Amino acid sequence: MAGVNITTTEGSPDADVKIRVRGGGSITQSNDPLLIVDGFPVESISDIPATDIEDITVLKDASSTAIYGSRGANGVILVTTKSGKAGKVNVSYNAYYSWKKVA
Protein backbone atom coordinates (compact mmCIF):
# COMPACT_ATOMS: atom_id res chain seq x y z
CA MET A 1 0.00 0.00 0.00
CA ALA A 2 1.42 3.38 -0.94
CA GLY A 3 2.67 5.43 1.99
CA VAL A 4 2.67 2.54 4.50
CA ASN A 5 5.96 1.06 5.75
CA ILE A 6 6.00 -2.10 7.87
CA THR A 7 9.27 -3.16 9.50
CA THR A 8 10.35 -5.41 12.36
CA THR A 9 12.66 -4.41 15.17
CA GLU A 10 14.75 -7.59 14.80
CA GLY A 11 14.82 -10.78 12.75
CA SER A 12 13.22 -13.17 15.25
CA PRO A 13 9.73 -14.62 14.61
CA ASP A 14 8.22 -12.90 17.66
CA ALA A 15 9.74 -9.46 16.96
CA ASP A 16 7.56 -6.36 17.32
CA VAL A 17 6.20 -4.87 14.12
CA LYS A 18 6.55 -1.14 13.50
CA ILE A 19 3.98 0.42 11.17
CA ARG A 20 4.48 3.91 9.76
CA VAL A 21 1.87 5.74 7.72
CA ARG A 22 3.25 8.65 5.64
CA GLY A 23 6.73 8.33 7.19
CA GLY A 24 7.96 9.79 10.47
CA GLY A 25 7.35 13.49 10.97
CA SER A 26 8.06 14.12 14.65
CA ILE A 27 11.39 14.13 16.42
CA THR A 28 10.13 14.25 20.00
CA GLN A 29 6.73 12.50 19.81
CA SER A 30 5.63 9.04 18.70
CA ASN A 31 5.09 8.48 14.98
CA ASP A 32 2.90 5.42 15.55
CA PRO A 33 -0.51 5.42 13.88
CA LEU A 34 -3.71 5.07 15.87
CA LEU A 35 -4.74 1.39 15.96
CA ILE A 36 -8.46 0.62 16.13
CA VAL A 37 -9.54 -3.02 16.54
CA ASP A 38 -13.28 -3.62 16.18
CA GLY A 39 -14.00 -0.01 17.16
CA PHE A 40 -11.70 0.15 20.20
CA PRO A 41 -8.28 1.88 20.31
CA VAL A 42 -5.43 -0.49 21.23
CA GLU A 43 -1.68 -0.15 21.77
CA SER A 44 -0.58 -3.06 19.58
CA ILE A 45 -2.01 -5.62 17.18
CA SER A 46 0.82 -8.09 17.78
CA ASP A 47 -1.37 -10.30 19.98
CA ILE A 48 -4.05 -10.80 17.30
CA PRO A 49 -3.51 -13.99 15.28
CA ALA A 50 -3.38 -13.42 11.52
CA THR A 51 -6.13 -16.00 11.03
CA ASP A 52 -8.56 -13.87 13.13
CA ILE A 53 -8.16 -10.74 10.98
CA GLU A 54 -10.91 -10.27 8.42
CA ASP A 55 -10.09 -6.80 7.04
CA ILE A 56 -7.49 -4.04 7.47
CA THR A 57 -8.18 -0.48 6.33
CA VAL A 58 -5.63 2.34 6.43
CA LEU A 59 -6.81 5.95 6.70
CA LYS A 60 -4.29 8.64 5.95
CA ASP A 61 -4.26 12.35 5.19
CA ALA A 62 -7.39 14.39 5.93
CA SER A 63 -9.74 11.43 6.34
CA SER A 64 -7.98 10.23 9.49
CA THR A 65 -7.87 13.62 11.18
CA ALA A 66 -11.45 14.44 10.21
CA ILE A 67 -12.74 11.34 12.02
CA TYR A 68 -10.27 10.91 14.90
CA GLY A 69 -8.92 14.44 15.36
CA SER A 70 -5.33 14.94 16.52
CA ARG A 71 -5.06 11.27 17.56
CA GLY A 72 -5.23 10.36 13.84
CA ALA A 73 -2.51 12.78 12.75
CA ASN A 74 -0.08 9.91 12.08
CA GLY A 75 -2.72 7.85 10.27
CA VAL A 76 -5.29 5.34 11.46
CA ILE A 77 -5.28 1.56 10.99
CA LEU A 78 -8.71 -0.04 11.30
CA VAL A 79 -8.64 -3.80 11.96
CA THR A 80 -11.82 -5.86 11.72
CA THR A 81 -11.64 -9.34 13.22
CA LYS A 82 -13.76 -12.32 12.39
CA SER A 83 -16.72 -12.55 14.74
CA GLY A 84 -19.50 -14.99 15.42
CA LYS A 85 -22.17 -15.29 12.77
CA ALA A 86 -25.67 -16.72 12.96
CA GLY A 87 -26.21 -20.10 11.35
CA LYS A 88 -24.42 -23.41 11.32
CA VAL A 89 -21.59 -23.96 13.82
CA ASN A 90 -18.16 -23.89 12.22
CA VAL A 91 -15.11 -25.00 14.22
CA SER A 92 -11.55 -24.62 12.95
CA TYR A 93 -8.22 -25.40 14.58
CA ASN A 94 -4.92 -23.78 13.74
CA ALA A 95 -1.67 -24.57 15.54
CA TYR A 96 1.65 -22.79 15.47
CA TYR A 97 4.90 -23.71 17.19
CA SER A 98 8.21 -21.87 17.22
CA TRP A 99 11.32 -21.51 19.33
CA LYS A 100 14.29 -19.24 19.52
CA LYS A 101 17.81 -20.61 19.72
CA VAL A 102 21.11 -18.77 19.83
CA ALA A 103 23.32 -19.89 16.98
C-alpha positions in Angstrom: 0.0 0.0 0.0 1.4 3.4 -0.9 2.7 5.4 2.0 2.7 2.5 4.5 6.0 1.1 5.8 6.0 -2.1 7.9 9.3 -3.2 9.5 10.4 -5.4 12.4 12.7 -4.4 15.2 14.8 -7.6 14.8 14.8 -10.8 12.8 13.2 -13.2 15.2 9.7 -14.6 14.6 8.2 -12.9 17.7 9.7 -9.5 17.0 7.6 -6.4 17.3 6.2 -4.9 14.1 6.5 -1.1 13.5 4.0 0.4 11.2 4.5 3.9 9.8 1.9 5.7 7.7 3.3 8.6 5.6 6.7 8.3 7.2 8.0 9.8 10.5 7.4 13.5 11.0 8.1 14.1 14.6 11.4 14.1 16.4 10.1 14.2 20.0 6.7 12.5 19.8 5.6 9.0 18.7 5.1 8.5 15.0 2.9 5.4 15.6 -0.5 5.4 13.9 -3.7 5.1 15.9 -4.7 1.4 16.0 -8.5 0.6 16.1 -9.5 -3.0 16.5 -13.3 -3.6 16.2 -14.0 0.0 17.2 -11.7 0.2 20.2 -8.3 1.9 20.3 -5.4 -0.5 21.2 -1.7 -0.1 21.8 -0.6 -3.1 19.6 -2.0 -5.6 17.2 0.8 -8.1 17.8 -1.4 -10.3 20.0 -4.1 -10.8 17.3 -3.5 -14.0 15.3 -3.4 -13.4 11.5 -6.1 -16.0 11.0 -8.6 -13.9 13.1 -8.2 -10.7 11.0 -10.9 -10.3 8.4 -10.1 -6.8 7.0 -7.5 -4.0 7.5 -8.2 -0.5 6.3 -5.6 2.3 6.4 -6.8 6.0 6.7 -4.3 8.6 6.0 -4.3 12.3 5.2 -7.4 14.4 5.9 -9.7 11.4 6.3 -8.0 10.2 9.5 -7.9 13.6 11.2 -11.4 14.4 10.2 -12.7 11.3 12.0 -10.3 10.9 14.9 -8.9 14.4 15.4 -5.3 14.9 16.5 -5.1 11.3 17.6 -5.2 10.4 13.8 -2.5 12.8 12.8 -0.1 9.9 12.1 -2.7 7.8 10.3 -5.3 5.3 11.5 -5.3 1.6 11.0 -8.7 0.0 11.3 -8.6 -3.8 12.0 -11.8 -5.9 11.7 -11.6 -9.3 13.2 -13.8 -12.3 12.4 -16.7 -12.5 14.7 -19.5 -15.0 15.4 -22.2 -15.3 12.8 -25.7 -16.7 13.0 -26.2 -20.1 11.4 -24.4 -23.4 11.3 -21.6 -24.0 13.8 -18.2 -23.9 12.2 -15.1 -25.0 14.2 -11.6 -24.6 12.9 -8.2 -25.4 14.6 -4.9 -23.8 13.7 -1.7 -24.6 15.5 1.7 -22.8 15.5 4.9 -23.7 17.2 8.2 -21.9 17.2 11.3 -21.5 19.3 14.3 -19.2 19.5 17.8 -20.6 19.7 21.1 -18.8 19.8 23.3 -19.9 17.0 
